[in-house]
Amino acid sequence: MKYCILIGSPRKNGNTASLLKPFIAELENQGEEVSCTWLYDKEIGPCQACRNCQNEWSGFGCIQDDDMQEIFDTVYNSDFIILATPIYSWYCTAPMKAALDRLVYGMNKYYGKKNGPSLWAGKKCAIVTTCGYKPEKGADLFEQGIIRYCKHSSLIYCGMLAVRDKGYDAEFLDDEIAEKAKSFADKLNSEQVAYESEV
Ligand SMILES: Cc1cc2nc3c(=O)[nH]c(=O)nc-3n(C[C@H](O)[C@H](O)[C@H](O)COP(=O)(O)O)c2cc1C
């Protein structure tokens, strides 16, 4: 299975990156293919709502010349999309929001003269996030947004791993949190196996 992790943290050694380490290690231990895209390293313009993408049903069709085509291709060629982001102002960070906007139009051809397909229907999606508040007050709104985003796009939402940042002086990743991250990877992967065996 191909996992693509879109990383929305500006901090390469920050909390979200720390949480991803055991998560990725577990997926790789289980033989899964994992790619990571650091969105802050990419040029991702905001969607201009020109709807050019709606005339192209075989691919992205966006007229902006930036790194989003490459990100579209990575997502398109994956089975599982992981949105890994710190919470900023109760949602994901700005580069991830820009990428989500570009994908919700570029992938879903619902807005042209004719009602077209979702090009990513049936792919799975999950969240890995860190936040300053307790997750139920810090990451709840982002999760709700992504649940609706998935439903709208015919993606299969598979859950969220959310861990609190207890402050700049506190250790973020202890053994318990690392274990939680591994279990989450294990859960996602076993659901994948169960899903495949049903089809
Ligand atoms: C600009 C900014 C906005 C933030 N907004 C929120 C927020 O709305 N809710 C929350 O719970 N935490 C918020 N936080 C805290 C971060 O989500 C938290 O520290 C996170 O673990 C940082 O992850 P990182 O180390 O990967 O960058 C914010 C932090 C920053 C820098």
Ligand as a Chemical Component Dictionary entry (heavy atoms), coordinates in Angstrom:
data_LIG
# 
_chem_comp.id                   LIG 
_chem_comp.type                 NON-POLYMER 
_chem_comp.pdbx_formal_charge   0 
_chem_comp.three_letter_code    LIG 
# 
loop_
_chem_comp_atom.comp_id 
_chem_comp_atom.atom_id 
_chem_comp_atom.alt_atom_id 
_chem_comp_atom.type_symbol 
_chem_comp_atom.charge 
_chem_comp_atom.model_Cartn_x 
_chem_comp_atom.model_Cartn_y 
_chem_comp_atom.model_Cartn_z 
_chem_comp_atom.pdbx_ordinal 
LIG C1  C1  C 0 0.606  30.509 14.949 1  
LIG C2  C2  C 0 0.182  29.382 15.843 2  
LIG C3  C3  C 0 -1.173 29.144 16.034 3  
LIG C4  C4  C 0 -1.612 28.132 16.885 4  
LIG N1  N1  N 0 -2.950 27.918 17.025 5  
LIG C5  C5  C 0 -3.386 26.907 17.828 6  
LIG C6  C6  C 0 -4.790 26.660 17.977 7  
LIG O1  O1  O 0 -5.650 27.311 17.394 8  
LIG N2  N2  N 0 -5.171 25.662 18.813 9  
LIG C7  C7  C 0 -4.264 24.852 19.454 10 
LIG O2  O2  O 0 -4.693 23.942 20.176 11 
LIG N3  N3  N 0 -2.920 25.073 19.316 12 
LIG C8  C8  C 0 -2.458 26.061 18.520 13 
LIG N4  N4  N 0 -1.095 26.267 18.354 14 
LIG C9  C9  C 0 -0.136 25.361 19.014 15 
LIG C10 C10 C 0 0.438  24.321 18.040 16 
LIG O3  O3  O 0 -0.597 23.620 17.371 17 
LIG C11 C11 C 0 1.313  23.290 18.774 18 
LIG O4  O4  O 0 2.339  23.945 19.485 19 
LIG C12 C12 C 0 1.890  22.264 17.826 20 
LIG O5  O5  O 0 2.319  21.140 18.561 21 
LIG C13 C13 C 0 3.082  22.780 17.020 22 
LIG O6  O6  O 0 3.506  21.768 16.157 23 
LIG P1  P1  P 0 4.931  21.773 15.424 24 
LIG O7  O7  O 0 5.985  21.634 16.487 25 
LIG O8  O8  O 0 4.899  20.618 14.480 26 
LIG O9  O9  O 0 5.037  23.073 14.689 27 
LIG C14 C14 C 0 -0.648 27.295 17.539 28 
LIG C15 C15 C 0 0.723  27.543 17.343 29 
LIG C16 C16 C 0 1.134  28.563 16.500 30 
LIG C17 C17 C 0 2.620  28.807 16.271 31 
# 
loop_
_chem_comp_bond.comp_id 
_chem_comp_bond.atom_id_1 
_chem_comp_bond.atom_id_2 
_chem_comp_bond.value_order 
_chem_comp_bond.pdbx_ordinal 
LIG C1  C2  SING 1  
LIG C2  C3  SING 2  
LIG C2  C16 DOUB 3  
LIG C3  C4  DOUB 4  
LIG C4  N1  SING 5  
LIG C4  C14 SING 6  
LIG N1  C5  DOUB 7  
LIG C5  C6  SING 8  
LIG C5  C8  SING 9  
LIG C6  O1  DOUB 10 
LIG C6  N2  SING 11 
LIG N2  C7  SING 12 
LIG C7  O2  DOUB 13 
LIG C7  N3  SING 14 
LIG N3  C8  DOUB 15 
LIG C8  N4  SING 16 
LIG N4  C9  SING 17 
LIG N4  C14 SING 18 
LIG C9  C10 SING 19 
LIG C10 O3  SING 20 
LIG C10 C11 SING 21 
LIG C11 O4  SING 22 
LIG C11 C12 SING 23 
LIG C12 O5  SING 24 
LIG C12 C13 SING 25 
LIG C13 O6  SING 26 
LIG O6  P1  SING 27 
LIG P1  O7  DOUB 28 
LIG P1  O8  SING 29 
LIG P1  O9  SING 30 
LIG C14 C15 DOUB 31 
LIG C15 C16 SING 32 
LIG C16 C17 SING 33 
# 
